[in-house]
Amino acid sequence: MTRSRASAKAAGTRHESSIANYLADQLDEDRIERRARNGAKDRGDIGGVRAPGGGRLVIECKDYGGQLKAGPWLGETEVERGNDDALAGLVVAKRRGVTDPGSQFVLMTVRDLVAILSGNRPEGGL
C-alpha cells in the first residue's frame, strides 16, 4: 500500500513525538521537544538535546517505511546543524515494524561521533 502525503506526514509526526518523548524521559530533560518548522532555516526536528559536554545536538527524524537514505539525510542534517550552530547532527530513522523508540536506528558521520565524544567539532564537512 502506498502512502499519501497526509499519511506520510502523520507517520513522521508520530515518529518525531515518540523520539522526543523517549529522549525527554530517558534523559530527564524538560527542555527536549519537537521543533516547529523553520523553512529554509530549519534546525532539525527535535530541540533541547545536548551532548555530555553541553554542546547542542540537531536531531532529524525520518520515517520512510524502512528505506534508508543515509547520504541525503545526513546532508540535510548537516545543513540543519549549521543553521543551529550545533556541535553535531544525528538522524533517527524509523525501523519498519518496530514501534519501540529506543530500538530505532541512529545515523551520523564519524565527525559527529568525535564531536559528541570529545566536545569539539573536527574540521571538514560531508
C-alpha positions in Angstrom: 0.0 0.0 0.0 1.5 3.4 -1.0 1.4 6.3 1.3 -0.5 9.5 0.7 1.2 12.8 1.6 -1.1 13.1 4.6 -0.4 9.6 5.9 3.3 10.1 5.5 3.2 13.4 7.3 1.2 11.8 10.1 3.6 9.0 10.4 6.5 11.4 10.6 4.8 13.5 13.3 4.2 10.3 15.4 7.8 9.2 15.0 9.1 12.7 16.0 6.9 12.8 19.0 7.8 9.3 20.0 11.5 10.0 19.8 11.2 13.4 21.6 9.2 11.8 24.4 11.6 8.9 24.8 14.6 11.2 25.0 12.9 13.5 27.5 12.0 10.5 29.7 15.4 8.8 29.5 17.5 12.0 29.8 15.2 13.6 32.4 15.2 16.8 30.4 12.2 19.2 30.4 13.7 21.2 27.5 13.6 18.4 24.9 10.7 18.9 22.5 9.6 18.7 18.9 10.5 21.8 17.0 8.3 23.9 14.7 9.4 24.0 11.1 11.6 26.9 10.2 11.5 26.7 6.4 14.9 27.4 4.8 16.5 27.8 8.2 15.3 24.5 9.6 17.2 23.4 12.7 16.1 19.8 13.0 13.0 18.0 14.3 13.9 17.8 18.0 15.4 20.5 20.1 16.9 20.8 23.6 19.2 17.8 23.3 22.8 18.3 24.5 26.0 16.3 24.3 27.6 15.4 27.7 29.9 18.5 27.3 26.9 20.8 26.8 27.0 21.3 23.0 23.7 21.3 21.2 22.7 18.4 19.0 20.5 18.6 16.0 18.2 15.6 15.6 16.4 14.9 12.3 13.7 12.2 12.4 12.9 10.1 9.3 10.0 7.6 8.9 10.4 6.3 5.3 9.0 2.8 5.6 12.3 1.1 6.2 14.1 2.6 3.2 17.3 4.1 4.5 18.6 7.1 2.5 21.7 7.8 4.6 23.5 10.2 2.3 20.7 12.7 1.6 19.5 12.5 5.2 23.0 13.2 6.6 23.4 16.1 4.1 20.1 17.6 5.3 21.1 17.2 8.9 24.5 18.9 8.3 22.7 21.9 6.8 20.4 22.0 9.9 23.4 21.6 12.2 24.9 24.7 10.6 21.6 26.6 10.9 21.6 25.9 14.6 25.3 26.3 15.1 25.2 22.9 16.9 28.0 20.6 17.8 26.7 17.6 15.9 23.8 16.3 13.9 22.0 12.9 14.1 19.4 11.2 12.1 16.9 8.9 13.9 15.5 6.6 11.3 12.3 4.6 12.0 12.8 0.8 11.6 10.0 -0.9 9.7 7.7 -2.9 12.0 9.5 -1.6 15.2 7.5 0.7 17.5 9.9 0.9 20.4 11.5 4.4 20.2 14.7 3.1 21.9 15.2 0.5 19.1 15.3 2.9 16.2 18.4 3.5 14.1 20.8 6.4 14.6 22.9 7.6 11.7 25.7 10.0 11.9 29.1 10.7 10.5 32.3 9.8 12.3 33.0 13.5 12.6 29.7 13.9 14.5 30.6 11.0 16.7 34.0 12.6 17.5 32.3 15.9 18.3 29.9 14.2 20.7 32.6 12.2 22.4 35.2 15.0 22.6 33.0 18.1 22.8 35.0 19.6 19.9 33.9 19.5 16.3 36.7 18.4 13.9 37.2 20.5 10.7 35.7 19.4 7.5 32.3 18.7 6.0 30.3 15.9 4.4 
